[in-house]
Amino acid sequence: MEDTNEVVSALQIELDETMVVVEEEKEATGKLIAVVDAEATAAAKEQEIAQAQEEETNLLADAAKEKMAAAEKELSIAIPLIKEAEAAVDCLNVAMITEMKGFSNLPGGVELIVKAILILVKKEKKNHSWDNGKKMMKDPNGFIASLKAFDKENIEDWVLKDLEPCLADPVYNFDVMTKKSAAAATLCKWSLAIVSYNKVYKYVKPLEDGAKEAKNTADTKMEELKVVQEKVAMIIAKVQELKDQLEAAEAKKAAVEARAKALNDKLDLANRLVGGLADENKRWK
C-alpha cells in the first residue's frame, strides 16, 4: 500500500512539473505567434509597396520604349537623307571640281549652287561671288574632304534662313544642274540632302533626348525596385523562418500537452487503484 502511494506521489510530482513546462511552452508559443503576425504584417506592407513600385516602373519603361520607338521612326526618315548626301560626295571627284573651276562665266543657275555652298560650308554672309567660290575649291581634295567632314547636325539658323531663297529656286534641282555641270549637280544634291537631314534631325533630337531621359529614369527606378524586392525577399524569408520555428514550437507544445494528458490519465488510474485497495483493506479488517 505504501509503495502504491509513493507511485502516486511520484506521478503527481511529474505531472505538476510537466504542467509547468506546458504553461511555459504556451507562453513561448504565444509570444512567437505575436512576432510572426507582426512580421507577416510588415511583409505584406512591403509587398504592397514593391507591387506599386513595380507597376510604376513598368509604366515608365513602357513610356520610354514608346518614346524611343517614336524617335527611331522619325530617324528612319533622316537616315536615307544622310546616305544620299554621302553618296553624292562619294560621286564628287577632282576632275569634276576642276571642270567646274574652269568656267569663266557660270552657266545660268550654277551661281545659286556656288552661293549656297559658300553659305553652308564657308559660313559666308556677303561675298558669294564666283571668284570666292573658286577660292573655296582651290584645293579640290581639301574641298571634298570638307564636305565629307561637314557637321550636318549643327547648322546655324541664320545659315538655313540665308539658304532658303537659293533652295526654293526651281533651277536648284539635280536634273536641271546635270545639264549644266556635273559638279554643280552633285553639290546641289548634297546640299539639299544635308539641309533636309538637318531639319529632320533637329526635330528628332529632342525626341531622342526625351527617350534617353525616360530610359534613364526607368533604369534608375528599376534599380530602386531591385533593392525593394531584395528587402521584401529577406523579410519573407525571415517570416518563413519564424513560421518554421512556430511550427516546431507548436509541435513541442503539443508533445508536452500529450505527455501531461498521459500522466494525468495514469495518475487518475493510480488514484482509483489506491482508492480500491483502501476499500478492500477496510473490508478485510
Buried (B, 14 or more C-beta within 10 A) or exposed (E): EEEBEEBBEEBBEBBEEBBEBBEEBBEEBEEBBEBBEEBBEEBBEBBEEBEEBBEBBBEBBEBBBEBBEBBBEBBEBBEEBBEBBBEBBEBBBEEBBEBBBEBEEBBEBBBBBBBBBBBBBBEBEEEBBBEBBBEBBEEBEEBBEBBEEBEBEEBEEEBBEBBEEBBEEEBBBBEBBBEBBBBBBBBBBBBBBBBBBBBBBBBBBEBBEBBBEBBEBBBEBBEEBEEBBEBBEEBBEBBBEBBEBBEEBBEBBEEBBEBBEEBBEBBEEBBEEBEEEEEEEEEEE
